[in-house]
Amino acid sequence: MPSVVFYFKVHQPRRLRHYTVFDIGENKNYFDEEKNFFYLERIVKKCYLPTLNIMLDLIKKTKNRFKFSLGITGILLENLKKHFPEIIKLLQKLAQTGCVEFIGENYYHSLSCLYSLKEFKEQVTKHRKLIKNLFNQEPLVFANTELIYFDDLAPIVKSLGFQAILTEGVPWILSWRSPAFLYEDPEKNIILLLRHFKLSDDVSFRFSAKWWEEWPLTADKFASWLNSFNGNGEVINLFMDFETFGEHQWSETGIFEFLKSLPFEVLKFKDLEFSLPSEVIKKYPVRDIFSSKTPLTWADTERDLTAWLGNEMQKECIEILYSLENQIPFHLKEIWRNFQTADHFYYMCTKWFADGDVHKYFSPYETPYDAYLNFRNVLEDLKLRINESNVKIYFRS
């Protein structure tokens, strides 16, 4: 009996305000709170509120047979608590059903696993405490920023108390093998759940694409594709952005009707069920090794880091940022951590062609170069403030 495993990534960054060279040393307000509220309010209305209500209703109507997992970053939970506590209450209702699993995440949606393992561990631990506090769950399964995974990360994640990691089922690593089974790292530290990228992207990217030969995608059609894994797979991992519903795929596309119908169409097949990530790692055996010495992600056609670290602007900014780690005073640490959010580097991406359209869509800047200049300016001001703080500490001592 194959298990359908849904994981939805839920994240919104703290966007930076327009910050010029003339602001350096003069303005300590780095974040555009008005713009951040505008985007969050829009997404709450278009996506979070309707989708979470639909999902709660589906759990009730299927008598708890519909299950899914959520990976919500700490910085988004902070903003929801501040501006939209009704969403937190709705998430708590979902948690109480026992049908929703909260996945461990990187609190700041950062790339810290590549630059500072100390910082990475602190951010993951901070997120875990927040999930326990808000939803009374202790995550057993971890999903890194952008599903970043590499072999050396497995023992570190295990040491933090996790039993499994979600990552991309990269086809050239799998070769002839299917992502529809459980894998583990070469040293057998941790279980790996691999995203079925084609089926996931059929919903998140191609649902409203009229050029697609399978358009329109109906719930019964999709359920039949899932059922085809019966006898040829054990876990069908559908990982996607939560904003797929109502934001990336607008209500007018029929995405909400698709969501409302899908669980019932899936459950018509006696050999299909919905399961949580923590359930499938207990239910099924590990079938093989999945190994990547270099970091992989779920992004773009390359499944690598080039969306965030593919050009010199991105590398320069992130290297300067992490070089400040040992100098950062306590009162500036939260700002420094918010600067680590991967979105800031994503906005600097210069990959065009097929992938570039996607990067351009998600950026609040006119060009990647504008994103770079803006980030460099706030970095320069942060460096000034760090130096001033350290000078004051020196003279007091």
Secondary structure in CASP SS format (residue, H / E / C, confidence):
PFRMAT SS
TARGET T0000
AUTHOR 0000-0000-0000
METHOD secondary structure of the structure
MODEL  1
M C 1.00
P C 1.00
S E 1.00
V E 1.00
V E 1.00
F E 1.00
Y E 1.00
F E 1.00
K E 1.00
V E 1.00
H C 1.00
Q C 1.00
P C 1.00
R C 1.00
R C 1.00
L E 1.00
R C 1.00
H C 1.00
Y C 1.00
T C 1.00
V H 1.00
F H 1.00
D H 1.00
I C 1.00
G C 1.00
E C 1.00
N C 1.00
K C 1.00
N C 1.00
Y C 1.00
F E 1.00
D C 1.00
E H 1.00
E H 1.00
K H 1.00
N H 1.00
F H 1.00
F H 1.00
Y H 1.00
L H 1.00
E H 1.00
R H 1.00
I H 1.00
V H 1.00
K H 1.00
K H 1.00
C H 1.00
Y H 1.00
L H 1.00
P H 1.00
T H 1.00
L H 1.00
N H 1.00
I H 1.00
M H 1.00
L H 1.00
D H 1.00
L H 1.00
I H 1.00
K H 1.00
K H 1.00
T C 1.00
K C 1.00
N C 1.00
R C 1.00
F C 1.00
K C 1.00
F E 1.00
S E 1.00
L E 1.00
G E 1.00
I E 1.00
T C 1.00
G H 1.00
I H 1.00
L H 1.00
L H 1.00
E H 1.00
N H 1.00
L H 1.00
K H 1.00
K H 1.00
H H 1.00
F C 1.00
P H 1.00
E H 1.00
I H 1.00
I H 1.00
K H 1.00
L H 1.00
L H 1.00
Q H 1.00
K H 1.00
L H 1.00
A H 1.00
Q H 1.00
T C 1.00
G C 1.00
C C 1.00
V E 1.00
E E 1.00
F E 1.00
I C 1.00
G E 1.00
E C 1.00
N C 1.00
Y C 1.00
Y C 1.00
H C 1.00
S E 1.00
L C 1.00
S H 1.00
C H 1.00
L H 1.00
Y C 1.00
S C 1.00
L H 1.00
K H 1.00
E H 1.00
F H 1.00
K H 1.00
E H 1.00
Q H 1.00
V H 1.00
T H 1.00
K H 1.00
H H 1.00
R H 1.00
K H 1.00
L H 1.00
I H 1.00
K H 1.00
N H 1.00
L H 1.00
F H 1.00
N C 1.00
Q C 1.00
E C 1.00
P C 1.00
L C 1.00
V E 1.00
F E 1.00
A E 1.00
N C 1.00
T H 1.00
E H 1.00
L H 1.00
I C 1.00
Y E 1.00
F C 1.00
D C 1.00
D C 1.00
L H 1.00
A H 1.00
P H 1.00
I H 1.00
V H 1.00
K H 1.00
S H 1.00
L C 1.00
G C 1.00
F C 1.00
Q C 1.00
A E 1.00
I E 1.00
L E 1.00
T E 1.00
E E 1.00
G C 1.00
V C 1.00
P H 1.00
W H 1.00
I H 1.00
L H 1.00
S C 1.00
W C 1.00
R C 1.00
S C 1.00
P C 1.00
A C 1.00
F C 1.00
L E 1.00
Y E 1.00
E E 1.00
D C 1.00
P C 1.00
E C 1.00
K C 1.00
N C 1.00
I C 1.00
I E 1.00
L E 1.00
L E 1.00
L E 1.00
R E 1.00
H C 1.00
F H 1.00
K H 1.00
L H 1.00
S H 1.00
D H 1.00
D H 1.00
V H 1.00
S H 1.00
F C 1.00
R C 1.00
F C 1.00
S C 1.00
A C 1.00
K C 1.00
W C 1.00
W C 1.00
E C 1.00
E C 1.00
W C 1.00
P C 1.00
L C 1.00
T C 1.00
A H 1.00
D H 1.00
K H 1.00
F H 1.00
A H 1.00
S H 1.00
W H 1.00
L H 1.00
N H 1.00
S C 1.00
F C 1.00
N E 1.00
G C 1.00
N C 1.00
G E 1.00
E C 1.00
V E 1.00
I E 1.00
N E 1.00
L E 1.00
F E 1.00
M E 1.00
D E 1.00
F H 1.00
E H 1.00
T H 1.00
F E 1.00
G C 1.00
E C 1.00
H C 1.00
Q E 1.00
W C 1.00
S H 1.00
E H 1.00
T H 1.00
G C 1.00
I H 1.00
F H 1.00
E H 1.00
F H 1.00
L H 1.00
K H 1.00
S H 1.00
L H 1.00
P H 1.00
F H 1.00
E H 1.00
V H 1.00
L H 1.00
K C 1.00
F C 1.00
K C 1.00
D C 1.00
L C 1.00
E E 1.00
F E 1.00
S C 1.00
L C 1.00
P H 1.00
S H 1.00
E H 1.00
V H 1.00
I H 1.00
K H 1.00
K H 1.00
Y C 1.00
P C 1.00
V E 1.00
R E 1.00
D E 1.00
I E 1.00
F C 1.00
S C 1.00
S C 1.00
K C 1.00
T C 1.00
P C 1.00
L E 1.00
T C 1.00
W C 1.00
A C 1.00
D C 1.00
T C 1.00
E C 1.00
R C 1.00
D C 1.00
L C 1.00
T H 1.00
A H 1.00
W H 1.00
L H 1.00
G C 1.00
N C 1.00
E H 1.00
M H 1.00
Q H 1.00
K H 1.00
E H 1.00
C H 1.00
I H 1.00
E H 1.00
I H 1.00
L H 1.00
Y H 1.00
S H 1.00
L C 1.00
E C 1.00
N C 1.00
Q C 1.00
I C 1.00
P C 1.00
F H 1.00
H H 1.00
L H 1.00
K H 1.00
E H 1.00
I H 1.00
W H 1.00
R H 1.00
N H 1.00
F H 1.00
Q C 1.00
T E 1.00
A C 1.00
D H 1.00
H H 1.00
F H 1.00
Y H 1.00
Y C 1.00
M C 1.00
C C 1.00
T C 1.00
K C 1.00
W C 1.00
F H 1.00
A H 1.00
D H 1.00
G H 1.00
D H 1.00
V H 1.00
H H 1.00
K H 1.00
Y H 1.00
F H 1.00
S C 1.00
P C 1.00
Y C 1.00
E C 1.00
T C 1.00
P H 1.00
Y H 1.00
D H 1.00
A H 1.00
Y H 1.00
L H 1.00
N H 1.00
F H 1.00
R H 1.00
N H 1.00
V H 1.00
L H 1.00
E H 1.00
D H 1.00
L H 1.00
K H 1.00
L H 1.00
R H 1.00
I H 1.00
N H 1.00
E H 1.00
S H 1.00
N H 1.00
V H 1.00
K H 1.00
I H 1.00
Y H 1.00
F H 1.00
R H 1.00
S C 1.00
END
